[in-house]
Amino acid sequence: MWTFVHKLGSPKWSYAICGRLQPFFWVAALILLPIGTVWSLAISPPDYQMGDSYRIIYVHVPSAILAQSVFVAMALASAVFLIWKIKVADMAASVMAPFGAAMTALGLFSGSLWGVPTWGTWWTWDARLTSMLIQLFLYIGVIALRGAFGRGDQGAKAVAVLTLVGVVNIPIIKYSVVWWNTLHQPATFSLTERPAMPASMWMPLLVMVLGFYALFIALTLYRLRNELIRRESRARWVQALAD
């Protein structure tokens, strides 16, 4: 663990390891997402109550899960940056934020579409929806705060602190359906309980979730390599790549 953290402090090593891992996750995403899409839209059976409208779950659930997971990953990277002063961790957090914001927006949009046939309204100030909206504002705040500084390494500590404060919202999102009386249904996946959905429905959903994760990791590795080149443009190892 300590060896990995030490190596993470080397931009050159991080650039190399990202290049090695990136193709595997691109391949995984290109395999899982098409399979999950066809399986969920054409093969899985319609819901006995909601019919085919329930199929939006195959986009809504993965995007909602990623919206939370990405912010947790950003918080971990921010903690590594603040504790060990590893700039690569700050770079990783910076490249994750736009994807997390996009997933949060997609989760809110798909949830609104799903709410029309399910609840009869596009929006309600439900605890889960409201906390997810706050999550989107947190993403926007992190991105805006970083953009307020001229260079990528300026204001990094302020962004890291905001991220660590904002991660408090994640358990609120997760347990909002338990703590308050909400319209939103409980979690679709649980590590301690058997899925309420039949296997013909939750298996394609699982494939979609894994595909979204693979896409997130692949994009993060790709963008992190670009960020490393941008911030370390004057380093010898970067100039050697150009040669």
C-alpha contacts under 8 A as a table, 3 or more apart, distances in Angstrom:
res1	aa1	res2	aa2	distance
1	M	4	F	5.17
1	M	5	V	6.29
2	W	5	V	5.02
2	W	6	H	6.05
3	T	6	H	5.05
3	T	7	K	6.16
4	F	7	K	5.07
4	F	8	L	6.02
5	V	8	L	4.96
5	V	9	G	6.70
6	H	9	G	5.46
6	H	10	S	7.54
7	K	10	S	5.48
7	K	13	W	6.58
7	K	14	S	7.50
8	L	11	P	7.15
8	L	13	W	7.04
8	L	14	S	5.92
8	L	86	I	7.33
8	L	88	V	6.78
8	L	89	A	7.80
9	G	14	S	7.83
9	G	86	I	5.20
9	G	87	K	6.92
9	G	88	V	6.32
10	S	13	W	5.32
10	S	14	S	6.22
10	S	88	V	7.71
11	P	14	S	5.01
11	P	15	Y	5.98
11	P	88	V	6.46
11	P	228	L	6.50
11	P	232	E	7.81
12	K	15	Y	5.17
12	K	16	A	6.34
12	K	237	W	6.78
13	W	16	A	5.12
13	W	17	I	6.17
14	S	17	I	5.23
14	S	18	C	6.03
14	S	88	V	7.65
14	S	225	R	7.98
15	Y	18	C	5.30
15	Y	19	G	6.32
15	Y	224	L	7.76
15	Y	225	R	5.42
15	Y	228	L	6.86
16	A	19	G	5.14
16	A	20	R	6.43
17	I	20	R	5.06
17	I	21	L	6.22
18	C	21	L	5.28
18	C	22	Q	5.77
18	C	221	L	5.33
18	C	222	Y	7.34
18	C	224	L	7.77
18	C	225	R	6.75
19	G	22	Q	5.43
19	G	23	P	7.55
19	G	221	L	7.49
19	G	222	Y	7.78
19	G	225	R	7.56
20	R	23	P	6.91
21	L	24	F	5.77
21	L	25	F	6.98
21	L	221	L	7.82
22	Q	25	F	5.56
22	Q	26	W	6.36
22	Q	217	I	7.84
22	Q	218	A	5.38
22	Q	221	L	5.95
22	Q	222	Y	6.83
23	P	26	W	5.07
23	P	27	V	6.13
23	P	218	A	7.53
24	F	27	V	5.26
24	F	28	A	6.19
25	F	28	A	4.87
25	F	29	A	6.03
25	F	214	A	5.17
25	F	215	L	6.78
25	F	217	I	6.63
25	F	218	A	5.14
26	W	29	A	5.15
26	W	30	L	6.10
26	W	214	A	6.94
26	W	215	L	6.58
26	W	218	A	5.51
27	V	30	L	5.08
27	V	31	I	6.16
28	A	31	I	5.20
28	A	32	L	5.91
28	A	211	G	6.91
28	A	214	A	6.10
28	A	215	L	7.97
29	A	32	L	5.24
29	A	33	L	5.71
29	A	211	G	4.91
29	A	212	F	7.08
29	A	213	Y	7.99
29	A	214	A	5.06
29	A	215	L	5.21
30	L	33	L	5.94
30	L	34	P	6.67
30	L	211	G	7.89
31	I	34	P	6.05
31	I	35	I	6.38
31	I	211	G	7.85
32	L	35	I	5.25
32	L	36	G	5.84
32	L	207	V	6.06
32	L	208	M	6.71
32	L	210	L	7.13
32	L	211	G	4.88
33	L	36	G	5.05
33	L	37	T	5.95
33	L	207	V	7.33
33	L	208	M	5.87
33	L	211	G	5.01
33	L	212	F	7.30
34	P	37	T	5.05
34	P	38	V	6.21
35	I	38	V	5.41
35	I	39	W	5.95
35	I	207	V	7.70
36	G	39	W	5.06
36	G	40	S	5.84
36	G	204	P	5.29
36	G	205	L	7.08
36	G	207	V	5.35
36	G	208	M	5.08
36	G	211	G	7.76
37	T	40	S	5.28
37	T	41	L	5.98
37	T	58	Y	7.96
37	T	204	P	7.91
37	T	208	M	7.21
38	V	41	L	5.35
38	V	42	A	5.45
38	V	43	I	6.86
39	W	42	A	5.69
39	W	43	I	4.85
39	W	44	S	6.00
39	W	204	P	5.86
40	S	43	I	6.04
40	S	44	S	5.24
40	S	55	R	6.94
40	S	58	Y	6.75
40	S	201	M	7.42
40	S	204	P	5.52
40	S	205	L	7.07
41	L	44	S	6.63
41	L	55	R	6.69
44	S	200	S	5.72
44	S	201	M	5.73
44	S	204	P	7.60
45	P	200	S	7.15
45	P	201	M	7.07
46	P	50	M	7.64
46	P	51	G	4.86
46	P	52	D	5.01
46	P	54	Y	7.39
46	P	55	R	7.69
47	D	50	M	5.36
47	D	51	G	4.58
47	D	52	D	6.50
47	D	54	Y	6.47
48	Y	51	G	5.83
50	M	53	S	5.83
50	M	54	Y	5.73
50	M	117	P	7.73
50	M	118	T	7.47
51	G	54	Y	6.35
52	D	55	R	5.71
53	S	56	I	6.40
53	S	114	W	7.20
53	S	117	P	7.40
54	Y	57	I	5.86
54	Y	114	W	7.32
55	R	58	Y	5.83
56	I	59	V	5.55
56	I	60	H	6.03
56	I	110	S	6.82
56	I	114	W	6.67
57	I	60	H	4.79
57	I	61	V	5.50
57	I	205	L	7.86
58	Y	61	V	6.08
58	Y	62	P	6.74
58	Y	204	P	7.83
58	Y	205	L	5.52
58	Y	208	M	6.63
59	V	62	P	5.71
59	V	63	S	6.15
59	V	107	G	7.73
59	V	110	S	7.19
59	V	208	M	7.74
60	H	63	S	5.38
60	H	64	A	6.04
60	H	106	L	7.27
60	H	107	G	5.15
60	H	110	S	5.43
60	H	111	G	6.24
61	V	64	A	5.11
61	V	65	I	6.08
61	V	107	G	7.33
61	V	188	T	7.87
61	V	209	V	7.69
62	P	65	I	5.13
62	P	66	L	6.10
62	P	205	L	7.88
62	P	208	M	6.62
62	P	209	V	4.76
62	P	212	F	6.48
63	S	66	L	5.11
63	S	67	A	5.99
63	S	103	M	4.89
63	S	104	T	6.65
63	S	106	L	6.33
63	S	107	G	5.18
63	S	212	F	7.57
64	A	67	A	5.04
64	A	68	Q	6.64
64	A	103	M	6.66
64	A	104	T	6.26
64	A	106	L	7.90
64	A	107	G	4.98
65	I	68	Q	5.48
65	I	69	S	6.14
65	I	209	V	7.95
66	L	69	S	4.86
66	L	70	V	5.70
66	L	100	G	6.84
66	L	103	M	6.37
66	L	104	T	7.86
66	L	212	F	7.48
66	L	213	Y	7.15
67	A	70	V	5.69
67	A	71	F	6.70
67	A	100	G	5.07
67	A	101	A	6.98
67	A	102	A	7.99
67	A	103	M	5.11
67	A	104	T	4.85
67	A	107	G	7.66
68	Q	71	F	5.40
68	Q	72	V	6.42
68	Q	100	G	7.74
68	Q	170	I	6.27
69	S	72	V	5.11
69	S	73	A	6.20
70	V	73	A	5.00
70	V	74	M	6.14
70	V	96	M	6.71
70	V	97	A	7.51
70	V	99	F	7.91
70	V	100	G	5.48
71	F	74	M	4.89
71	F	75	A	6.15
71	F	97	A	7.48
71	F	100	G	6.69
71	F	163	T	7.71
71	F	167	V	6.72
72	V	75	A	4.99
72	V	76	L	6.27
72	V	167	V	6.42
72	V	170	I	7.77
73	A	76	L	5.11
73	A	77	A	6.19
73	A	93	A	7.51
74	M	77	A	5.07
74	M	78	S	6.01
74	M	92	A	7.53
74	M	93	A	4.66
74	M	94	S	7.89
74	M	96	M	6.82
74	M	97	A	7.43
74	M	163	T	7.02
75	A	78	S	4.94
75	A	79	A	6.13
75	A	93	A	7.67
75	A	160	A	7.31
75	A	163	T	5.60
75	A	164	L	5.25
75	A	167	V	6.58
76	L	79	A	5.08
76	L	80	V	6.29
77	A	80	V	5.09
77	A	81	F	6.20
77	A	89	A	4.95
77	A	90	D	6.37
77	A	92	A	6.85
77	A	93	A	5.82
78	S	81	F	4.99
78	S	82	L	6.18
78	S	89	A	6.60
78	S	90	D	6.05
78	S	93	A	6.62
78	S	160	A	4.80
78	S	161	V	7.56
78	S	163	T	7.09
78	S	164	L	7.10
79	A	82	L	5.15
79	A	83	I	5.99
79	A	160	A	7.24
79	A	164	L	7.44
80	V	83	I	5.26
80	V	84	W	5.65
80	V	85	K	7.07
80	V	86	I	6.72
80	V	89	A	6.40
81	F	84	W	5.58
81	F	85	K	4.63
81	F	86	I	4.82
81	F	87	K	6.21
81	F	88	V	7.84
81	F	89	A	5.47
81	F	90	D	5.79
81	F	160	A	7.75
82	L	85	K	5.45
82	L	86	I	7.74
82	L	157	K	6.94
82	L	160	A	7.28
86	I	89	A	5.67
86	I	90	D	7.13
87	K	90	D	5.10
87	K	91	M	6.33
87	K	153	D	7.83
88	V	91	M	4.91
88	V	92	A	6.15
88	V	228	L	7.62
89	A	92	A	5.01
89	A	93	A	6.30
90	D	93	A	5.12
90	D	94	S	6.21
90	D	156	A	6.87
90	D	160	A	7.70
91	M	94	S	5.06
91	M	95	V	6.37
91	M	224	L	6.67
91	M	227	E	6.70
91	M	228	L	7.46
92	A	95	V	5.39
92	A	96	M	6.29
92	A	220	T	7.32
92	A	224	L	5.98
93	A	96	M	5.24
93	A	97	A	6.48
94	S	97	A	5.65
94	S	143	I	7.74
94	S	146	R	7.99
95	V	98	P	6.69
95	V	99	F	7.77
95	V	220	T	6.31
95	V	223	R	6.13
95	V	224	L	6.31
95	V	227	E	7.76
96	M	99	F	5.61
96	M	100	G	6.29
96	M	220	T	6.11
97	A	100	G	5.11
97	A	101	A	6.14
97	A	139	Y	6.38
97	A	142	V	7.50
97	A	143	I	6.70
98	P	101	A	5.05
98	P	102	A	6.15
98	P	139	Y	7.65
98	P	143	I	7.38
99	F	102	A	5.04
99	F	103	M	6.20
99	F	216	F	7.35
100	G	103	M	5.10
100	G	104	T	6.15
100	G	139	Y	7.18
101	A	104	T	5.08
101	A	105	A	6.18
101	A	136	L	5.96
101	A	139	Y	5.47
101	A	140	I	7.00
102	A	105	A	5.13
102	A	106	L	6.06
103	M	106	L	4.95
103	M	107	G	5.96
104	T	107	G	5.01
104	T	108	L	6.22
104	T	132	M	7.14
104	T	133	L	7.99
104	T	135	Q	7.31
104	T	136	L	5.86
105	A	108	L	5.15
105	A	109	F	6.06
105	A	136	L	6.77
106	L	109	F	5.05
106	L	110	S	5.90
107	G	110	S	5.32
107	G	111	G	5.87
108	L	111	G	5.04
108	L	112	S	6.13
108	L	129	L	7.33
108	L	132	M	7.28
108	L	133	L	7.41
109	F	112	S	5.11
109	F	113	L	6.38
110	S	113	L	5.05
110	S	114	W	6.15
111	G	114	W	4.98
111	G	115	G	5.96
112	S	115	G	4.91
112	S	116	V	6.73
112	S	121	T	7.77
112	S	122	W	4.77
112	S	123	W	6.02
113	L	116	V	5.74
113	L	117	P	7.88
113	L	122	W	6.52
114	W	117	P	6.19
114	W	118	T	6.29
115	G	118	T	4.93
115	G	119	W	5.03
115	G	120	G	6.32
115	G	121	T	5.77
115	G	122	W	5.54
115	G	123	W	7.13
116	V	119	W	5.69
116	V	120	G	4.47
116	V	121	T	4.69
116	V	122	W	5.34
117	P	120	G	5.54
117	P	121	T	7.79
121	T	124	T	7.15
124	T	129	L	7.47
125	W	129	L	6.49
125	W	130	T	5.80
126	D	129	L	5.25
126	D	130	T	5.91
126	D	182	T	5.83
126	D	183	L	6.57
126	D	184	H	7.33
127	A	130	T	5.19
127	A	131	S	6.05
127	A	173	I	7.87
127	A	176	S	5.86
127	A	177	V	7.23
127	A	180	W	7.06
127	A	182	T	6.24
128	R	131	S	5.31
128	R	132	M	6.16
128	R	173	I	5.71
128	R	174	K	7.94
128	R	176	S	5.65
128	R	177	V	6.63
128	R	182	T	7.43
128	R	184	H	6.71
129	L	132	M	5.09
129	L	133	L	6.17
130	T	133	L	5.03
130	T	134	I	6.30
131	S	134	I	4.98
131	S	135	Q	6.23
131	S	169	N	7.10
131	S	172	I	6.96
131	S	173	I	5.58
132	M	135	Q	4.82
132	M	136	L	6.43
132	M	173	I	6.52
133	L	136	L	5.10
133	L	137	F	6.47
134	I	137	F	5.02
134	I	138	L	6.22
134	I	169	N	7.99
135	Q	138	L	4.98
135	Q	139	Y	6.35
135	Q	166	G	7.92
135	Q	169	N	7.00
136	L	139	Y	5.13
136	L	140	I	6.25
137	F	140	I	5.00
137	F	141	G	5.96
138	L	141	G	4.92
138	L	142	V	6.16
138	L	163	T	7.97
138	L	166	G	6.48
139	Y	142	V	5.17
139	Y	143	I	6.24
140	I	143	I	5.15
140	I	144	A	5.93
141	G	144	A	5.07
141	G	145	L	5.91
142	V	145	L	5.23
142	V	146	R	6.25
142	V	159	V	6.01
142	V	162	L	6.94
142	V	163	T	6.90
143	I	146	R	5.29
143	I	147	G	6.12
144	A	147	G	4.94
144	A	148	A	6.07
145	L	148	A	5.13
145	L	149	F	7.26
145	L	155	G	7.78
145	L	158	A	7.99
145	L	159	V	6.50
146	R	149	F	5.87
146	R	152	G	7.13
146	R	154	Q	7.87
146	R	155	G	6.55
146	R	156	A	7.12
146	R	159	V	6.37
147	G	150	G	7.14
147	G	152	G	7.99
149	F	152	G	7.22
149	F	154	Q	5.90
149	F	155	G	6.33
150	G	154	Q	7.03
151	R	154	Q	5.39
152	G	155	G	7.85
152	G	156	A	7.43
152	G	231	R	7.37
153	D	156	A	5.56
155	G	158	A	5.28
155	G	159	V	6.36
156	A	159	V	5.14
156	A	160	A	6.09
157	K	160	A	5.00
157	K	161	V	6.17
158	A	161	V	5.20
158	A	162	L	6.24
159	V	162	L	5.13
159	V	163	T	6.14
160	A	163	T	5.07
160	A	164	L	6.24
161	V	164	L	5.14
161	V	165	V	6.18
162	L	165	V	5.11
162	L	166	G	5.96
163	T	166	G	4.98
163	T	167	V	6.19
164	L	167	V	5.34
164	L	168	V	7.50
165	V	168	V	6.00
166	G	169	N	5.82
166	G	170	I	7.95
167	V	170	I	5.49
168	V	171	P	6.43
168	V	172	I	7.20
169	N	172	I	5.05
169	N	173	I	6.28
170	I	173	I	5.17
170	I	174	K	6.28
171	P	174	K	4.90
171	P	175	Y	5.91
171	P	176	S	7.95
172	I	175	Y	5.44
172	I	176	S	5.46
173	I	176	S	5.34
174	K	177	V	7.40
175	Y	178	V	5.16
175	Y	179	W	6.08
176	S	179	W	5.17
176	S	180	W	5.81
176	S	182	T	7.70
177	V	180	W	5.69
177	V	181	N	6.58
177	V	182	T	5.67
177	V	184	H	6.57
177	V	185	Q	7.06
177	V	186	P	6.04
178	V	181	N	7.31
178	V	186	P	7.70
182	T	185	Q	7.78
187	A	190	S	6.76
188	T	195	P	7.10
188	T	196	A	7.66
189	F	195	P	6.38
190	S	193	E	5.49
190	S	194	R	7.24
190	S	195	P	7.06
191	L	194	R	7.98
195	P	198	P	7.34
195	P	202	W	7.54
197	M	201	M	6.15
197	M	202	W	6.00
198	P	201	M	5.54
198	P	202	W	6.42
199	A	202	W	5.21
199	A	203	M	5.53
200	S	203	M	6.00
200	S	204	P	7.22
201	M	204	P	6.10
201	M	205	L	6.67
202	W	205	L	4.86
202	W	206	L	6.08
203	M	206	L	5.04
203	M	207	V	6.37
204	P	207	V	4.95
204	P	208	M	6.25
205	L	208	M	5.07
205	L	209	V	6.25
206	L	209	V	5.07
206	L	210	L	6.23
207	V	210	L	5.19
207	V	211	G	6.07
208	M	211	G	4.91
208	M	212	F	6.13
209	V	212	F	5.15
209	V	213	Y	6.29
210	L	213	Y	5.06
210	L	214	A	6.14
211	G	214	A	5.04
211	G	215	L	6.17
212	F	215	L	5.08
212	F	216	F	6.15
213	Y	216	F	5.02
213	Y	217	I	6.22
214	A	217	I	5.25
214	A	218	A	6.09
215	L	218	A	5.13
215	L	219	L	6.06
216	F	219	L	5.28
216	F	220	T	6.02
217	I	220	T	5.02
217	I	221	L	6.11
218	A	221	L	5.28
218	A	222	Y	6.18
219	L	222	Y	5.03
219	L	223	R	6.00
220	T	223	R	5.21
220	T	224	L	5.83
221	L	224	L	5.08
221	L	225	R	6.26
222	Y	225	R	5.41
222	Y	226	N	6.64
223	R	226	N	5.07
223	R	227	E	6.13
224	L	227	E	4.93
224	L	228	L	6.04
225	R	228	L	5.11
225	R	229	I	6.34
226	N	229	I	5.17
226	N	230	R	6.19
227	E	230	R	4.98
227	E	231	R	6.11
228	L	231	R	5.41
228	L	232	E	5.77
228	L	233	S	7.96
229	I	232	E	5.25
229	I	233	S	5.42
229	I	238	V	6.47
230	R	233	S	5.31
232	E	235	A	5.33
232	E	238	V	6.79
233	S	238	V	5.89
233	S	239	Q	7.13
234	R	238	V	6.94
234	R	239	Q	6.93
235	A	238	V	5.47
235	A	239	Q	6.47
236	R	239	Q	5.07
236	R	240	A	6.02
237	W	240	A	4.95
237	W	241	L	6.38
238	V	241	L	5.10
238	V	242	A	6.56
239	Q	242	A	5.05
239	Q	243	D	6.37
240	A	243	D	5.05
